[in-house]
Amino acid sequence: MVQPTEANSDAAVNCRAVGTGPARIDELERQVAFLRRALGALGPVLQSFRTDDTTGLIGYSALPTGVPTFIEKSGTENQRVLTTDDQARYVREYIRQRRMRGDFFPLEFFADPVWDMMLDLYAAHYEGQQVSVSSLCIAAAVPSTTALRWIKTLTVCGWFVRTRDDHDGRRVYIDLSDEIRVKLDVYFDRIGA
């Protein structure tokens, strides 16, 4: 069973909190969109700094030929920008493949509730779905008490954002913070999602 340790709890207290108001979220989304466009426009300039002689690409775009990337790069014929639906499908398939290990090995040896919850929230974001605390506990694939401890730790850390359901005050939804979602965007771009 995986549980937050004292070291993890101390780390959560030291995490940098991220503003969560609607205006802050809108501003962060505008900044991310601007950065994606700016990175795409840099493609031709960066070509002169070749680091991968097999593809002629650098940085996030140094991927095998034909592998689509999430960040648009100008002047690259064999790559495309993934839509939000593509991104969600890719992550759901990745989750399915991780779960398939249980067909061959005991899943408790692979317990990684934080990663499982992050992946579920990330896919749900691009699917336009809200995730309740109870659903997120199921996605963690560990006992509910363990998942709840991690949700609390990651909320304090600023990685997760809690929102009450407007129609049912008993229900709470969890989402990734904008900062963590952008980091996952970059992560999946680097691995060639």
C-alpha positions as CSV (number, residue, x, y, z in Angstrom):
1,M,0.0,0.0,0.0
2,V,1.4,3.5,-0.9
3,Q,0.9,6.2,1.6
4,P,2.1,9.8,1.9
5,T,5.1,9.8,4.2
6,E,6.3,12.6,6.6
7,A,8.8,13.7,4.0
8,N,6.0,13.9,1.4
9,S,3.8,15.9,3.8
10,D,6.7,18.3,4.6
11,A,7.2,18.7,0.8
12,A,3.5,19.5,0.4
13,V,3.8,22.3,3.0
14,N,6.7,23.8,1.1
15,C,5.0,23.6,-2.3
16,R,4.4,26.9,-4.1
17,A,0.7,27.6,-4.2
18,V,-0.8,28.6,-7.5
19,G,-3.7,31.1,-7.7
20,T,-6.9,29.4,-8.7
21,G,-9.4,32.2,-9.4
22,P,-11.2,32.3,-12.7
23,A,-9.3,35.4,-13.9
24,R,-6.0,33.8,-13.0
25,I,-6.9,30.6,-14.9
26,D,-8.0,32.7,-18.0
27,E,-4.7,34.6,-17.9
28,L,-2.6,31.4,-17.6
29,E,-4.5,29.8,-20.5
30,R,-3.7,32.9,-22.6
31,Q,-0.1,32.7,-21.6
32,V,0.2,29.1,-22.5
33,A,-1.5,29.7,-25.9
34,F,1.0,32.5,-26.6
35,L,4.0,30.3,-25.6
36,R,2.8,27.5,-27.9
37,R,2.5,29.9,-30.8
38,A,5.9,31.4,-30.0
39,L,7.6,28.0,-29.8
40,G,6.0,27.0,-33.1
41,A,7.3,30.2,-34.8
42,L,10.9,29.4,-33.5
43,G,11.0,26.1,-35.5
44,P,12.9,27.5,-38.5
45,V,15.3,29.5,-36.3
46,L,16.1,26.5,-34.2
47,Q,16.8,24.3,-37.2
48,S,20.3,25.9,-37.4
49,F,21.1,24.3,-34.0
50,R,20.7,20.7,-35.1
51,T,21.2,18.2,-32.3
52,D,19.7,15.1,-34.0
53,D,21.4,14.4,-37.3
54,T,18.9,11.6,-38.2
55,T,15.8,13.9,-38.2
56,G,17.3,17.4,-38.4
57,L,15.1,18.4,-35.5
58,I,15.9,19.7,-32.1
59,G,14.4,20.0,-28.6
60,Y,10.8,18.8,-28.2
61,S,10.6,18.1,-32.0
62,A,13.6,15.7,-32.0
63,L,11.3,12.7,-32.4
64,P,11.3,9.8,-34.8
65,T,9.8,10.6,-38.3
66,G,6.1,10.5,-38.4
67,V,5.5,10.8,-34.6
68,P,3.0,13.6,-34.1
69,T,3.7,16.3,-31.5
70,F,1.5,18.4,-29.4
71,I,3.3,21.7,-30.0
72,E,3.2,23.0,-33.5
73,K,6.5,23.5,-35.2
74,S,6.8,25.6,-38.4
75,G,8.5,24.1,-41.4
76,T,8.1,20.5,-40.3
77,E,6.2,18.6,-42.9
78,N,5.9,15.2,-41.2
79,Q,4.4,16.3,-37.9
80,R,1.0,17.7,-36.9
81,V,-0.6,19.3,-33.9
82,L,-2.6,16.9,-31.7
83,T,-6.2,18.0,-31.0
84,T,-7.5,17.8,-27.5
85,D,-9.4,14.7,-28.5
86,D,-6.2,13.1,-29.7
87,Q,-4.4,14.0,-26.5
88,A,-7.2,12.5,-24.4
89,R,-7.3,9.3,-26.5
90,Y,-3.6,8.9,-26.2
91,V,-3.6,9.2,-22.4
92,R,-6.6,6.8,-22.0
93,E,-4.7,4.3,-24.1
94,Y,-1.6,4.8,-21.9
95,I,-3.7,4.2,-18.8
96,R,-5.2,1.1,-20.4
97,Q,-1.8,-0.3,-21.1
98,R,-0.6,0.4,-17.6
99,R,-3.6,-1.5,-16.2
100,M,-2.9,-4.5,-18.5
101,R,0.1,-5.3,-16.4
102,G,-2.4,-6.7,-13.9
103,D,-3.1,-9.5,-16.4
104,F,0.4,-10.8,-15.8
105,F,1.6,-9.5,-12.5
106,P,0.1,-8.4,-9.1
107,L,-0.9,-4.8,-9.5
108,E,0.1,-3.9,-5.9
109,F,3.7,-4.2,-7.1
110,F,3.0,-1.3,-9.5
111,A,0.9,1.0,-7.3
112,D,1.5,4.6,-8.3
113,P,-1.6,6.4,-7.2
114,V,-0.3,10.0,-7.8
115,W,0.6,9.2,-11.4
116,D,-2.7,7.3,-12.0
117,M,-4.7,10.2,-10.6
118,M,-2.7,12.8,-12.6
119,L,-3.3,10.8,-15.8
120,D,-7.0,10.5,-15.2
121,L,-7.4,14.2,-14.5
122,Y,-5.3,15.1,-17.5
123,A,-7.4,13.0,-19.9
124,A,-10.6,14.2,-18.3
125,H,-9.5,17.8,-18.9
126,Y,-9.1,17.2,-22.6
127,E,-12.4,15.3,-22.7
128,G,-14.2,18.2,-21.1
129,Q,-15.2,16.1,-18.1
130,Q,-15.3,16.9,-14.4
131,V,-13.9,14.3,-12.0
132,S,-15.4,13.8,-8.6
133,V,-13.3,12.8,-5.6
134,S,-14.9,9.3,-5.5
135,S,-14.1,8.7,-9.2
136,L,-10.6,9.9,-8.7
137,C,-10.2,7.4,-5.8
138,I,-11.2,4.6,-8.2
139,A,-8.7,5.8,-10.8
140,A,-5.9,5.7,-8.2
141,A,-6.3,1.9,-8.0
142,V,-5.4,1.9,-4.3
143,P,-7.6,1.8,-1.2
144,S,-9.8,4.9,-0.9
145,T,-8.1,6.1,2.3
146,T,-4.8,6.1,0.6
147,A,-6.2,7.9,-2.4
148,L,-7.9,10.5,-0.2
149,R,-4.6,11.1,1.7
150,W,-2.8,11.7,-1.7
151,I,-5.6,14.0,-2.9
152,K,-5.3,16.1,0.3
153,T,-1.5,16.2,0.0
154,L,-1.6,17.2,-3.7
155,T,-4.2,19.8,-3.1
156,V,-2.1,21.4,-0.3
157,C,0.9,21.2,-2.7
158,G,-1.1,23.1,-5.3
159,W,-1.1,20.3,-7.9
160,F,-4.8,19.6,-7.6
161,V,-7.7,22.1,-7.4
162,R,-10.9,21.3,-5.5
163,T,-14.2,22.8,-6.7
164,R,-17.6,22.3,-5.1
165,D,-20.5,21.2,-7.3
166,D,-22.9,24.1,-7.8
167,H,-25.9,21.8,-7.8
168,D,-24.9,19.4,-5.1
169,G,-22.9,20.8,-2.2
170,R,-22.0,17.3,-1.1
171,R,-20.0,16.6,-4.3
172,V,-16.4,18.0,-4.8
173,Y,-14.6,17.9,-8.2
174,I,-10.9,17.7,-8.5
175,D,-8.8,19.1,-11.4
176,L,-5.2,19.6,-12.2
177,S,-3.7,23.0,-11.5
178,D,-2.9,24.9,-14.7
179,E,0.8,24.6,-13.9
180,I,0.8,20.8,-13.6
181,R,-1.4,20.4,-16.7
182,V,1.1,22.5,-18.8
183,K,3.9,20.3,-17.4
184,L,2.0,17.2,-18.5
185,D,1.5,18.8,-22.0
186,V,5.3,19.2,-22.3
187,Y,5.9,15.7,-20.9
188,F,3.6,14.1,-23.4
189,D,5.1,16.2,-26.2
190,R,8.6,15.0,-25.3
191,I,7.6,11.3,-25.3
192,G,5.9,11.7,-28.6
193,A,2.2,11.6,-27.7
